[in-house]
C-alpha cells in the first residue's frame, strides 16, 4: 500500500482538526479516502511509466505511436522479430543523419545487432594494381560489399528485449533490408557471408 498510504496521510493532514473527523481505520471516511488515495497512487505510478515511454529508446507501450510518428512500419520493420528490433529501427530512423561512408553502415548494422565489414570494389587500373588483381570494369566504382557472418545469431538481452521475445533468433534479412534502404541510390551493394 506504500504510495497510497502516503497519499492517505496527506489527505488526513488537509482535513480540519476536531472530534467530528476521526482518523480511525474502521470509519467510512477512512474507506472513502483510501479508495481515492489508491487511485491517486495508480495515476502517480502510471505518470512515472510515462516518463520512460516519452523516450523512444525505452518505450514499450507507446512503441506503435512512436513508429507512426517516424513513418513506420516499412518493408524492414516487417522483418523485425522482436520489440527491441522494432525499437532499434524506429530510433535509428528518428536519429539517423545519414552518411555515405563505410563507418556509417557498420554503425547501422551494429545498432541492429550485426557485425559487418564494408569493402569498396575498385576498377582495375593498369599500373596501380598489383599483379594478379581482378580485372573489373569502371562501373565497379559504384559497387561495394558488406561482409557478415553466414547466419547472424541474435540473443535475448535483459533490458533491451521484452517478454514474449525469443531467446535466440537467426537470419540476415533485417540487415540486408536496412542496408539496401539506406545505401546511396547510384550504388549497388553485394552481401558476402562467410
ABEGO torsion letter per residue (X at the ends): XAAAAAAAAAAAAABBBEAABBABAABAAAAAAAAAAAAAAAAAAAAAAAAAAABAAABAAAAAAAAAAAGOBBAAAAABABAAAAAAAAAAAAABAEBABAAAAAAAAAAAGBBBBBBBBBBBBBGABBBGBBBBBAAAAABBBBBBBABBBBBBBBGABBBGBBABBBEAAAAAAAAAAABBAABBBBBBBX
